[in-house]
Amino acid sequence: MTISTGPGMTTSTGSAISGRVTRTPPETGPCFDVFLSGDRFFPCMASFTVVVGDPESGSSYQLEAAEQDANRFLGKEIGEEVDGSAVGLDGYTLEITGGSDDAGRPLNGEVAGADLTEVLMEDRQTGYKPERDGERRRITVRGREVSDAVAQVNASITDRGSTDVDDLLGEGEDEDDE
């Protein structure tokens, strides 16, 4: 595999690389982009649904984040903030509150990293609701870091912009036509 870097980047072993590179697999021939964050490779074709909750109105909005917009979420952990312009909310700041992968396994804030892990759960928490006192169960969860395996990211608005959310997303315009 050939990796070519942009200006100012290094490929020496052990150094942290951050930026865009082009990677050419030996069998396929055509290049595709990857996003490097520390020592991890993320495909630029990342795409997932972002469910944004508005604590003031109680509404939630289901939005799509693809390619470069989705890359803003990659490598972030539950509790970290992301610029809302990634999903069309210019001037807003979003806090990542959770998410799930394609199989529906939740992100767990107590598990480090982005990999799947089996956790013995005793009390009620994301992904487990005990049916009786003292019940324990081993549940497979994904770590708290957003990766390309995540299908849905849940976020909450923390800082508001000057424009209303409905105006930015074009919601409510169809109701005026009736």
N, C-alpha and C positions, 0 to 999 in steps of 0.2 A: 504494500500500500504506500502511496506517495502522499506526503503532506506538504503543501506549500503555504507559507505564512505571508502575512502582509508586512508593511514596514513597521519596524520597532518591536516585532514579536520574536520570541526565541523558542526553539524546540529542544533545548538541552534537557536531559532527563532530570526530573526533580524540580524544575522551575515551574511556577504557576503561569499559565498562559491565559490571557483573557482577550477575546476579540473574535473575528471571523476568519476562518481559513477555508481552503478548498481541499477536499479529500478525494482521491481517485482510487477506488477499489481495483485490484488487479484484473478481476474477471469481467466487470461490467463495462469499463471504458469511460462512460460519461462521468463528469464530476458532479458532485452535489455538495451543498454548503453544510457546514456544521457550526454550532456555536460552542465555544469553549468557555467553561467556567471553572477555574481551578484546574483540576486534573480530569474533569468529566466532559464527555462528548454528548451533545444534544443535537438531534437532527433539526434543521431549520423548518422542516415541514410540520412542526408541532402545531396541534390544533385542539382546542377544547372549549367547552361551554363554561361561561362564567356567570354564576348566579349572584347578582348584586342585590343585597338587602338594604333598604332605606329605613333606618331606625325611627326617623321622625314620622313618616307616613305609614309605616308598616307594610309597604309594598315591596315586591321583589321583581327584578327584571332579569330575564334570561337572555344573555348576549353571547355572541361567538367571538373568540379570539383565535386568529390564525397567523401563521408564519411569524413575521417580526413582532406583531403585537403579542402573540403567545410567548415569544422568547423573553419578554419582560417579566413573566411569571416564573420561568424556569430557574431553579436554584433557590428560590425564595422559600421560606418556611412559614408555617402557621404563626400568625401574630405579626408578621412583617408587613410593611406598607408598600403599595404599588401605585404608580401614577395612573389615574383613571382614564387618561387619554388612550390607553391600550384598548379600551372597549367603547370609546366614543364619548366618554364623560370628561371633557376638557375642563381643567381647573379643579377637579375632584381628586381626593386621595382615598384609596381603598385599603382596607386591612383584610388580609387573607384569614378566614376563620375555619376553613376545612376544605374537604373535597372528597372525591372518590375516583377509582380507576374503572376500566371497562367492565370488570366483573362485579362492580358495586362495592368493593372493599373500601372502607373509609380510610382517610388519612388520620393518623393518631398523633396528637400533639406530644405524647410522652415517648414516642419511638423516634430516635435520631435517624437521619438519612432518608432515602427514597425507596429502599428495598422492602420486599414483603417480609414480615416477621410474625411468628406465632406468639401471642401474648396470653398469659393466664389472667383472665379478668374475674374479679370478685364482685365489685360494685358496679352500679349502672354508669356507663360511659358510652362514648360514641362507638356504635357497632355492637353493643351488648346490653340487654335488659334482662336481669335475672328474674326468674319466675317465682322463686321462693328464697327465704332467708338462708344464707350460707352456701348458696349455689355458686359454683365456679365453672368456667368453661374456657378452653383454649380457643381463641379466635385469631384468624389470620387478618392482619391489618397492614397497611402501607405506612411507611415513616412520614414524618411531618414535612418533608421537603417536596416541593412540586417538581415533577419530572415529566418526560414525554409519555410515560405510562398513565398519567392522570387524564381522565376523560372530563371531569367536571371540577371546577374550583369555586368554592363559596367565598364570597367577600362581603364586607359591610362598609358603608360610607362612613369615613371618619372626619374628613374635612370637605366642606362644600364650596363649590364655585359660585360665580355670580349668576349663572343661568340655572333655571329649574331643570331637574332631571327629565321630566316629561318633554320639555322643549328640546333638549339636546337629543333625545332618542326619537323624537317625532311622534310620541304617543299622544292620543287624544285628538289628532287632526281628523281622523275618519269619522268621529262622532259629530263633528260640526257639519258634515255634508248631508247627514240624514234629516 
